[in-house]
Amino acid sequence: MQTVSEQLEILELKRKANVRYKEFAEKIVSQHKINLRMIQGSLERAEELAAHWRRKVEENDAEIKRLMEIERNERVGDE
């Protein structure tokens, strides 16, 4: 059977170990939060770029449609 002093010493050692594990876990959480913010920023930029190029494609499609209409009208006028 352990004495109270021995039990206290064991608990203090366990506490020190638990404090180290807690600090390690908190560092991991902190790093993941930083990584998450970086990923979020990257995702937002990618979404902005995708929206930009979607608009460009829509503009090109509209211009192609306009020019095809002009060309069709010219052919009809020539006939």
TACORRA-V811669 format. One record per residue. RES is the residue in three letters. PSI is psi in whole degrees, -180 to 180 (999 if undefined). D_CENTER is the distance of its C-alpha to the mean C-alpha in Angstrom with 1 decimal. Layout:
# TACORRA-V811669
res=[RES:RES]
psi=[PSI:PSI]
d_center=[D_CENTER:D_CENTER]
This chain:
# TACORRA-V811669
res=[MET:GLN:THR:VAL:SER:GLU:GLN:LEU:GLU:ILE:LEU:GLU:LEU:LYS:ARG:LYS:ALA:ASN:VAL:ARG:TYR:LYS:GLU:PHE:ALA:GLU:LYS:ILE:VAL:SER:GLN:HIS:LYS:ILE:ASN:LEU:ARG:MET:ILE:GLN:GLY:SER:LEU:GLU:ARG:ALA:GLU:GLU:LEU:ALA:ALA:HIS:TRP:ARG:ARG:LYS:VAL:GLU:GLU:ASN:ASP:ALA:GLU:ILE:LYS:ARG:LEU:MET:GLU:ILE:GLU:ARG:ASN:GLU:ARG:VAL:GLY:ASP:GLU]
psi=[139:149:166:-39:-42:-42:-41:-41:-43:-44:-37:-40:-43:-41:-44:-43:-44:-38:-43:-43:-41:-46:-41:-46:-39:-36:-40:-44:-45:-46:-40:-37:-41:-47:-41:-42:-40:-43:-41:-44:-42:-41:-44:-41:-42:-40:-39:-43:-42:-43:-41:-49:-29:-44:-40:-43:-43:-41:-43:-44:-41:-42:-41:-45:-43:-47:-37:-37:-43:-47:-42:-43:-36:-40:-41:-39:-32:-20:999]
d_center=[55.6:53.4:54.6:52.6:52.0:50.6:48.4:47.1:46.5:44.5:42.4:41.7:40.5:38.2:36.9:36.2:34.3:32.3:31.5:30.2:28.0:26.7:25.9:24.2:22.1:21.2:20.2:17.8:16.3:16.1:14.5:11.8:11.2:11.1:8.7:6.3:7.1:6.8:3.3:3.3:6.2:5.8:4.4:7.3:9.5:9.3:10.3:12.9:14.2:14.6:16.4:18.5:19.6:20.3:22.6:24.2:25.0:26.4:28.5:29.8:30.7:32.5:34.4:35.3:36.6:38.6:40.2:41.0:42.7:44.7:45.7:46.7:48.8:50.4:51.5:52.8:54.7:56.2:57.6]
